[in-house]
Amino acid sequence: MTFGRGDESRWIRLRDDGTAATLTVKEIAHDGIDGTTETEVVVSDFEVTNELLARIGFRAKSYQENRRASFELDGAQLEIDWWPLIPPYLEIEGQSREHVVRVGEALGVSEDELTGENTVKVYARYGIDLTKISELRFPE
């Protein structure tokens, strides 16, 4: 679930990946490789955290499902993400911009092919306005 207060460059994400629940504040300064920062904490209970957020005035603005395969390469975290309605894509999270570029190049991805675009902008590449979809789920 994502929660926001009007500032599209900063939001809270509450996630349950099946093994752990996390609460994250995501902030986007720009679409470059190093343009997004995350501050994250593991929470013990998804539902209780969701209720806590509601009690302090945050309302869920969307529910989104995705699937993820995670790998590590040269100290970087690689995530292949599958989302409904669009093709899968690769995320590379490294210690610095240079680290991400180096790992991308090791995978055959040039620096000019890398971006720090958020999921809303990735969906826009396919003509889909994700901000208009309050529930994004895989077909059953």
N, C-alpha and C positions, 0 to 999 in steps of 0.2 A: 504494500500500500504506500502511496505517496501522500504527503501532507504539505500544504503550502499556505502562505499568507499574502499572495499577490505578487511577490518578487519571483519572477520566473528563473532567475539565476541562482536561487538558493531554495532548497527544500529538504524535507525529512523523509527518509525511506525506512519503513519497517519491513523486514524481510524474514521469511522462514524458508530455509533451503532444505528442510527435511532432517537436518542434523542439528542445526542451531538457528536461533533467532537473533537478528542484529538490528540495531537502531543506528542510522547513519545520517549525518548532515552532509549534503553535497552542495558545493559552491562552484559555480562556473564563472571564471574571469574572462575566458576567451576560448575559441574552438581549437587552439593549438594543442599539441601533444601534452604539454604541461599546464593546460588551462583549467583543469578540474581538480579540486581538492576534496578529500573525504575525511570526516572525523567519525569513527565508528566504535561502537561498544556492543559486546554480546549481552543480550538480555535473557533472563531465565524463562519468560513466558510471553509468547506472542500476544495472546488475547488480553492479558493483564496490561501489557505495555500499550496496546491499542486503546484500552479503556483509560489508562492514565493520560495518554495524549489527548483524548476527547475531553477529559475532566479539566485539563489546563487550556482548553480552547482550540485545539487543533482538530480539524475535520478531514477525514480521508477524502482526497479529490479523485483518486482512481485506484483500481485494483488491476494489477498486471501479472500475468504468468509468463515465465520464460524457463527454458531448460539450459543447462550449462555443463560443459565438460572442461575440467581444469587440468592444467599441466604447468610444469616449471621448466624454464630453459635459461641457462646462464644467469640464474638469480632473479629472473623476471617471471611474473605470474602471467600465464596465457589462459585466456578464457574463450572458448568457442560458445557463442550464445545463439540459441534458437528462440525466436519470437514468433507469435502468430502473424500471419499475413505477409512476412518478408523473408528473404533468404537468410541463412545463418551468417554470422560475421565473427571476426576475431578481435578480441581486446588484448592489448599488451600493456601490463602495468609494471613499470620499472622504477628504479631508484632515482632516475633523472631523465630528462629529455634525451640526452645523449645515449643513455642505457637503452631506452625504448628504440631509438633509431638503430643502434647496433644490433639488437635482437631482431628487429624487423628485417634488417639487411641479411642476417643469418638465415631467415626464413624466405628470402627472395622477395621481400616487400621493400620497395624503395621509399626513401624519406618523403617524397612528394605524394605517395599513396597513403601516408599515415594522416590521421586526423584525431582530434579530441572531441568530435561532435557527440552530443548526448543522444539518447534514444529518440527523443522527439524529432531531432534533425535527421537521424537515420531514416525514420519512417517517412519524413517529408520527401526524401530522395525517391520514394516509391509512390508519391502522390497521396499519402495518408496523413491526415491531421490527427496525431495521437492525442492532442489536448481535447478533442471532441469525443474520445472514447473513454467512458468511465469504467468499463469492465473489458479487459483484454484477456481472452482465454483461448486455449487450444480447443479445437473441436473434439468432442468426446467420441 
